């Protein structure tokens, strides 16, 4: 999947995108780009509205609803500790033309539904 990065976005801000029938939050931090499922695994908060924080555990996104923090590269829960909950993260590649490629394990099942129109 290809997404074009918008210029003028502040560093660390999230952008919600629909890709492969999934709501994804895309973040830029410095020259790195990260993609995480936009729905917080704790209570469904919109992670694209969360802040990016550099913590001793690594770079995290903080859910705006209950302040849970997830590593943006692995999805591991950093706060609160002791929870096995993980955010879903996706690999991202930035092409030479600055388009973003987000990786998935498989295409959405809806793409193979004969009643779906593209």
Residue pairs with C-beta under 8 A, 6 or more apart in sequence:
1 19
1 20
1 101
1 102
1 104
2 95
2 99
2 100
2 101
3 17
3 19
3 26
3 99
3 100
3 102
4 98
4 99
4 100
5 28
5 33
5 94
5 98
5 99
5 100
6 15
9 15
9 28
11 28
11 29
11 30
12 27
12 28
12 29
12 51
12 52
13 27
13 28
14 25
14 26
14 27
14 47
14 48
14 49
14 50
14 52
14 61
15 25
15 26
15 27
15 48
16 23
16 24
16 25
16 26
16 38
16 46
16 48
17 23
17 24
17 25
17 26
18 24
19 102
20 102
20 104
20 107
20 108
21 108
21 110
21 111
22 37
22 104
22 108
23 37
23 38
23 39
24 35
24 36
24 37
24 38
24 90
24 102
25 35
25 36
25 37
25 38
25 46
25 47
25 48
25 50
25 61
26 33
26 34
26 35
26 48
26 92
26 100
26 102
27 33
27 34
27 35
27 36
27 52
27 61
27 72
28 34
29 52
29 59
29 72
33 92
33 94
33 100
34 59
34 72
34 73
34 89
34 92
35 89
35 90
35 91
35 92
35 100
35 102
36 47
36 61
36 70
36 72
36 75
36 87
36 88
36 89
36 90
37 47
37 87
37 88
37 89
37 90
38 46
38 47
38 48
39 45
39 46
39 47
40 46
40 47
40 63
40 65
40 66
40 68
40 70
40 87
41 70
41 85
41 86
41 87
41 88
42 63
42 65
42 66
42 68
42 83
42 85
43 63
43 65
43 66
44 65
45 63
45 64
45 65
45 66
46 64
47 61
47 63
47 70
47 87
49 64
50 61
50 62
50 63
50 64
51 61
51 62
51 64
52 59
52 60
52 61
52 62
52 72
53 59
53 60
53 61
53 62
53 69
54 60
55 69
55 78
57 71
57 76
57 78
58 71
58 72
58 73
58 74
58 78
59 71
59 72
59 73
60 69
60 70
60 71
60 72
60 78
60 79
61 69
61 70
61 72
61 87
62 68
62 69
63 69
63 70
67 79
68 77
68 79
68 80
68 85
69 77
69 78
69 79
70 76
70 77
70 78
70 86
70 87
71 78
72 89
73 89
74 86
74 89
75 86
75 87
75 88
75 89
76 86
77 83
77 84
77 85
77 86
77 87
90 102
90 103
90 104
91 102
91 103
92 100
92 101
92 102
92 103
93 100
93 101
93 103
94 100
94 101
95 101
110 116
